Amino acid sequence: MTIARGRLALLVAAILLAAAPRAGAEIMNRIVATVDGEPITLVELEQFSERYRQSPAHPDAATLDQRALLDELVLEKLLRKQVEVQGLTATKQQVDDYLESIRSRNNLTEEQLRNAVEARGLDWDQYVEQVKLDIERANLVNREIRARVNVSPEEIERYYEAHRDEYARAPRVHVRLISLLAPPDAPAAERESVRERAAAVRAEAADGANFAKLAEEHSEGPAAAEGGDLGEMSRGEMQPAFDEVAFTLEPGKVSEVIETDTGFHVLKVEKRVGDTHTPLADVSDEIRERLYREAMEDRYDRWFKKDLRERHHVEIML
């Protein structure tokens, strides 16, 4: 009996030792999710995570935790299923054409492209498989999303009215200028004489004399022959000293004499062009593109995160 019990104990121990590695392997490779009853194992998730993090298409991959990476793997499997159901599998020719376009855009030979891929720590076959998946995803987006997104003229107009401040133009002023020049190194008496002449001209203008005629007769500055007419000016288009006066002066009024290094000046603001807005016709394409992009992103998120999952049975066990 003693010998029999000893043999039995040894047999049980041997069975336990033999079973232990297999039990450990099962634990290490446990199921973490199912998609339509098909299991996703922890080992499969780890392999996917390594490939996903190596891909240049996912620069934020390092910030994703294991659960987020599992969601990405589930999404990839759902996409593959949808591609198969809808007959959108990328052909070898499509993949080759896509790779050729990459080589052409970057002026690379096939060998140089392979080296560039491998330099990123990627296996070439895995890279080609990722390209195939990207093409298929684009095909799905075109069929499921892009063709169903439309931006109407009414939506563009509503956006424009709700965001008019974004399309406001800076105020402008219509300015005339009389300039009497005096070099900065001129004797003080000479500069004072020019100042007095400018003050006299300014007094005439302030008393109602025709500013344009005074500019033609006295101005030594720009546009003198056109009555000193500088046209409509925005902030920053004139000297700071002129800017400061022009955008505070009431329309129809004449400034005091303005002294600068180049001489003495008198401004008149003919009119102020208030805040205006860029016409809708000039920005409608920009607004359409913005609204289209936003609608695409919204529908993309809804389709991939909600609609697509509802077509399949997904169970997460992580």
Backbone torsions as a table, in degrees:
resi	resn	phi	psi	omega
1	MET	NA	-41.6	-178.2
2	THR	-62.9	-44.1	179.4
3	ILE	-64.3	-41.3	-179.2
4	ALA	-63.0	-43.3	179.0
5	ARG	-63.9	-37.6	179.1
6	GLY	-63.4	-42.4	178.5
7	ARG	-64.6	-40.2	179.6
8	LEU	-61.7	-42.2	179.7
9	ALA	-62.8	-42.5	179.1
10	LEU	-64.3	-39.2	179.9
11	LEU	-64.3	-44.3	179.0
12	VAL	-61.9	-43.6	179.9
13	ALA	-61.6	-41.6	-179.8
14	ALA	-63.9	-40.6	179.2
15	ILE	-63.2	-44.1	179.9
16	LEU	-62.7	-42.8	179.4
17	LEU	-64.6	-39.4	-179.6
18	ALA	-69.2	-33.9	-177.0
19	ALA	-80.4	-26.4	-173.6
20	ALA	-56.9	-49.7	180.0
21	PRO	-59.4	-39.6	-179.3
22	ARG	-66.4	-39.6	178.3
23	ALA	-62.8	-42.4	178.9
24	GLY	-62.1	-41.7	-179.9
25	ALA	-63.4	-39.6	179.3
26	GLU	-64.2	-39.1	179.1
27	ILE	-65.8	-44.1	-178.9
28	MET	-65.1	-31.2	-176.4
29	ASN	-110.2	39.6	-177.9
30	ARG	-68.6	160.4	178.5
31	ILE	-78.7	129.0	-178.4
32	VAL	-109.6	-13.2	178.0
33	ALA	-168.5	162.0	172.1
34	THR	-132.9	146.2	175.8
35	VAL	-125.9	110.7	-175.1
36	ASP	53.4	39.8	177.4
37	GLY	84.0	-8.3	179.1
38	GLU	-87.2	127.5	-173.6
39	PRO	-78.2	150.0	168.5
40	ILE	-117.6	122.5	-177.2
41	THR	-95.4	164.6	179.4
42	LEU	-63.0	-38.3	178.3
43	VAL	-63.5	-42.6	178.6
44	GLU	-62.0	-41.0	178.5
45	LEU	-63.5	-41.7	179.8
46	GLU	-65.1	-40.4	177.6
47	GLN	-64.4	-42.5	177.8
48	PHE	-63.3	-43.0	-178.1
49	SER	-60.1	-41.1	179.3
50	GLU	-64.8	-44.6	178.7
51	ARG	-65.6	-40.9	-177.7
52	TYR	-64.6	-42.1	-177.8
53	ARG	-71.0	-26.1	179.8
54	GLN	-79.7	-18.9	-174.7
55	SER	-73.4	130.1	176.9
56	PRO	-66.1	-14.1	179.5
57	ALA	-76.0	-9.3	-177.9
58	HIS	-127.2	72.4	-177.0
59	PRO	-64.4	-20.8	-178.5
60	ASP	-97.8	11.6	-174.7
61	ALA	-59.6	-33.7	-176.8
62	ALA	-63.8	-21.1	-177.6
63	THR	-88.7	-7.7	-176.8
64	LEU	-83.7	136.9	176.3
65	ASP	-85.9	-179.8	-174.2
66	GLN	-63.3	-37.9	-179.2
67	ARG	-66.7	-41.3	178.7
68	ALA	-64.0	-38.6	178.2
69	LEU	-67.4	-34.7	176.0
70	LEU	-64.3	-39.7	176.8
71	ASP	-60.1	-39.8	178.8
72	GLU	-66.1	-38.5	178.6
73	LEU	-67.2	-41.9	176.5
74	VAL	-60.2	-44.3	178.9
75	LEU	-59.8	-42.5	179.5
76	GLU	-60.8	-41.9	-179.9
77	LYS	-67.1	-38.3	177.6
78	LEU	-64.5	-41.0	178.3
79	LEU	-61.8	-44.4	-179.7
80	ARG	-61.5	-39.8	178.2
81	LYS	-64.2	-44.6	-178.6
82	GLN	-66.3	-38.2	177.3
83	VAL	-60.9	-44.1	-179.3
84	GLU	-66.0	-43.9	-178.6
85	VAL	-61.8	-40.8	-175.5
86	GLN	-91.5	2.0	177.0
87	GLY	66.7	40.9	-176.6
88	LEU	-110.1	19.6	-179.0
89	THR	-60.2	131.4	179.8
90	ALA	-70.8	135.3	178.7
91	THR	-83.1	164.5	177.3
92	LYS	-60.4	-37.9	179.6
93	GLN	-62.9	-41.1	178.3
94	GLN	-62.9	-42.3	178.8
95	VAL	-64.4	-44.6	179.7
96	ASP	-62.2	-41.2	179.2
97	ASP	-64.3	-38.6	179.8
98	TYR	-66.0	-44.5	178.2
99	LEU	-63.0	-38.1	178.0
100	GLU	-64.3	-38.0	178.5
101	SER	-66.2	-35.8	176.5
102	ILE	-64.7	-45.0	179.7
103	ARG	-62.8	-42.5	-177.2
104	SER	-65.9	-45.1	-178.5
105	ARG	-62.7	-34.5	-176.9
106	ASN	-100.8	5.2	178.1
107	ASN	54.6	51.3	-177.6
108	LEU	-118.1	148.3	169.7
109	THR	-80.8	169.8	178.0
110	GLU	-61.1	-40.8	-179.9
111	GLU	-65.0	-41.1	-180.0
112	GLN	-65.0	-37.7	177.7
113	LEU	-65.7	-43.6	177.7
114	ARG	-59.5	-44.2	-179.9
115	ASN	-63.3	-38.7	179.8
116	ALA	-65.6	-39.4	178.8
117	VAL	-65.5	-46.5	-178.1
118	GLU	-68.2	-29.0	177.9
119	ALA	-65.3	-23.3	176.8
120	ARG	-86.6	4.6	179.2
121	GLY	81.5	19.5	-178.1
122	LEU	-101.8	143.5	172.4
123	ASP	-80.2	136.7	-175.1
124	TRP	-60.3	-42.9	-179.5
125	ASP	-63.6	-39.3	177.4
126	GLN	-65.8	-37.3	178.6
127	TYR	-64.5	-44.0	178.7
128	VAL	-63.1	-39.1	178.0
129	GLU	-64.5	-37.3	178.0
130	GLN	-67.1	-39.4	176.4
131	VAL	-60.6	-43.5	178.7
132	LYS	-60.0	-44.0	179.4
133	LEU	-65.0	-38.4	178.8
134	ASP	-63.4	-40.4	178.0
135	ILE	-63.6	-44.1	-179.2
136	GLU	-66.0	-37.7	177.0
137	ARG	-63.7	-41.3	177.9
138	ALA	-62.9	-39.6	177.2
139	ASN	-61.3	-41.4	178.2
140	LEU	-64.7	-43.6	180.0
141	VAL	-60.2	-43.6	179.6
142	ASN	-61.1	-41.1	-176.4
143	ARG	-79.9	-43.6	-172.1
144	GLU	-88.3	-25.2	-170.6
145	ILE	-123.1	-60.4	-171.1
146	ARG	-56.5	-43.7	-176.9
147	ALA	-68.4	-15.1	-176.5
148	ARG	-104.3	2.4	179.9
149	VAL	-103.4	127.6	-179.9
150	ASN	-142.0	143.3	177.7
151	VAL	-117.1	118.8	-176.3
152	SER	-86.4	159.0	175.5
153	PRO	-58.1	-33.4	179.1
154	GLU	-65.8	-38.2	178.0
155	GLU	-66.0	-39.4	178.5
156	ILE	-62.8	-44.3	-178.8
157	GLU	-66.6	-40.2	178.6
158	ARG	-62.7	-41.3	178.8
159	TYR	-63.6	-44.0	-179.6
160	TYR	-59.3	-46.2	-179.0
161	GLU	-66.5	-35.6	-179.1
162	ALA	-76.2	-17.0	-177.1
163	HIS	-127.4	36.3	-176.5
164	ARG	-57.6	-33.3	-179.1
165	ASP	-59.3	-29.9	-179.5
166	GLU	-68.3	-21.4	-174.9
167	TYR	-112.6	17.8	178.2
168	ALA	-73.8	141.9	174.9
169	ARG	-97.7	148.2	178.4
170	ALA	-65.1	146.3	178.5
171	PRO	-63.1	150.9	179.1
172	ARG	-130.4	160.4	177.1
173	VAL	-130.5	142.3	175.4
174	HIS	-92.3	116.3	-168.0
175	VAL	-119.9	143.2	166.0
176	ARG	-117.5	150.5	-174.0
177	LEU	-138.2	135.3	169.8
178	ILE	-116.2	124.0	-179.3
179	SER	-123.2	129.4	172.2
180	LEU	-114.0	118.4	-168.2
181	LEU	-87.8	144.2	175.0
182	ALA	-152.2	113.6	-177.9
183	PRO	-56.9	147.7	-178.5
184	PRO	-62.3	-24.3	-179.6
185	ASP	-95.9	9.9	178.8
186	ALA	-69.3	150.7	177.1
187	PRO	-55.2	149.8	-177.6
188	ALA	-57.1	-40.1	-178.8
189	ALA	-62.6	-39.4	-179.7
190	GLU	-65.7	-44.6	179.4
191	ARG	-63.9	-37.1	179.4
192	GLU	-66.1	-36.5	178.2
193	SER	-63.9	-42.1	179.0
194	VAL	-66.1	-38.7	178.1
195	ARG	-58.7	-44.5	-178.3
196	GLU	-63.6	-41.0	178.0
197	ARG	-62.1	-42.6	178.9
198	ALA	-63.3	-39.1	179.5
199	ALA	-64.8	-37.0	179.7
200	ALA	-67.6	-42.5	178.3
201	VAL	-64.3	-41.6	-180.0
202	ARG	-61.2	-40.8	179.8
203	ALA	-62.2	-41.5	178.3
204	GLU	-61.8	-44.9	-178.9
205	ALA	-63.7	-42.0	-179.5
206	ALA	-66.0	-27.3	179.1
207	ASP	-82.3	0.2	175.1
208	GLY	108.8	2.2	177.5
209	ALA	-63.6	155.1	-178.6
210	ASN	-66.9	113.0	-175.1
211	PHE	-63.4	-42.0	-178.5
212	ALA	-61.8	-42.2	179.6
213	LYS	-66.3	-40.3	177.3
214	LEU	-61.5	-39.4	179.3
215	ALA	-64.2	-41.8	178.7
216	GLU	-62.5	-35.4	-175.9
217	GLU	-82.9	-35.1	-169.3
218	HIS	-117.9	-27.8	-170.4
219	SER	-68.9	140.3	174.4
220	GLU	-113.3	13.4	-176.4
221	GLY	-102.8	-166.2	-177.2
222	PRO	-66.2	147.3	175.5
223	ALA	59.0	27.5	179.8
224	ALA	-60.5	-39.6	-178.3
225	ALA	-68.1	-20.2	178.3
226	GLU	-100.1	23.1	179.9
227	GLY	74.1	25.6	179.3
228	GLY	71.5	16.6	-175.0
229	ASP	-75.9	110.3	178.1
230	LEU	-90.9	-6.5	-178.5
231	GLY	79.6	-163.6	-179.9
232	GLU	-84.4	128.8	-175.8
233	MET	-122.2	142.2	173.4
234	SER	-99.4	165.1	176.9
235	ARG	-58.6	137.3	178.4
236	GLY	92.6	-9.5	-179.7
237	GLU	-89.2	-11.3	177.5
238	MET	-118.0	173.0	174.1
239	GLN	-58.3	148.3	179.5
240	PRO	-53.2	-38.8	-179.4
241	ALA	-63.7	-37.0	178.7
242	PHE	-73.6	-41.6	178.8
243	ASP	-54.9	-49.3	-175.9
244	GLU	-57.6	-40.3	-178.7
245	VAL	-77.9	-47.0	-172.5
246	ALA	-61.1	-34.9	-175.9
247	PHE	-92.7	6.3	172.6
248	THR	-118.1	-16.5	-177.2
249	LEU	-77.5	137.9	177.3
250	GLU	-71.6	143.1	177.9
251	PRO	-56.3	137.5	-179.1
252	GLY	88.6	-10.5	-178.4
253	LYS	-91.8	159.3	-179.9
254	VAL	-113.0	137.7	-178.4
255	SER	-75.4	166.5	166.1
256	GLU	-70.4	171.0	177.6
257	VAL	-67.4	129.4	-179.5
258	ILE	-105.1	123.3	-179.7
259	GLU	-97.2	133.1	173.0
260	THR	-134.3	178.2	178.9
261	ASP	-62.0	-26.6	-175.3
262	THR	-90.7	-11.7	179.5
263	GLY	151.9	-145.1	-174.4
264	PHE	-130.5	140.7	-167.2
265	HIS	-138.4	153.1	174.8
266	VAL	-131.2	130.2	-178.9
267	LEU	-110.5	148.7	169.4
268	LYS	-133.2	130.5	175.9
269	VAL	-94.2	112.6	179.7
270	GLU	-71.2	-45.8	177.7
271	LYS	-160.2	158.2	176.7
272	ARG	-108.6	127.7	176.3
273	VAL	-93.2	107.5	-174.5
274	GLY	-64.2	179.5	178.4
275	ASP	-57.2	120.2	176.6
276	THR	-115.5	174.7	-177.8
277	HIS	-126.6	146.6	173.9
278	THR	-61.8	129.9	-178.3
279	PRO	-57.5	146.8	179.3
280	LEU	-55.3	-39.6	-178.2
281	ALA	-59.7	-30.3	-178.0
282	ASP	-78.2	-19.7	-175.6
283	VAL	-121.0	4.1	-175.8
284	SER	-62.7	-38.7	179.1
285	ASP	-64.5	-41.5	178.6
286	GLU	-62.5	-43.3	-179.8
287	ILE	-66.9	-42.4	179.0
288	ARG	-58.5	-44.4	179.9
289	GLU	-63.1	-41.2	-179.9
290	ARG	-64.8	-48.0	-179.3
291	LEU	-65.7	-37.9	178.9
292	TYR	-63.9	-43.6	179.7
293	ARG	-63.2	-42.9	179.4
294	GLU	-64.7	-41.7	179.4
295	ALA	-65.6	-38.8	177.6
296	MET	-62.2	-46.8	-179.0
297	GLU	-63.0	-41.5	-179.6
298	ASP	-65.5	-45.6	-179.3
299	ARG	-69.5	-35.5	178.1
300	TYR	-60.5	-49.4	179.7
301	ASP	-61.2	-44.1	-177.5
302	ARG	-65.7	-40.1	-177.7
303	TRP	-69.0	-46.7	-176.6
304	PHE	-74.6	-34.6	-175.0
305	LYS	-90.2	-21.1	-175.6
306	LYS	-125.7	-64.4	-172.9
307	ASP	-59.0	-45.5	-177.1
308	LEU	-64.5	-41.4	-179.9
309	ARG	-65.6	-34.0	-178.4
310	GLU	-68.5	-18.5	177.7
311	ARG	-80.8	-12.1	-175.7
312	HIS	-133.2	161.3	177.8
313	HIS	-98.5	113.6	179.8
314	VAL	-116.7	130.0	177.3
315	GLU	-126.9	124.2	179.5
316	ILE	-101.6	131.3	-177.1
317	MET	-121.5	6.6	-176.7
318	LEU	-84.1	NA	NA
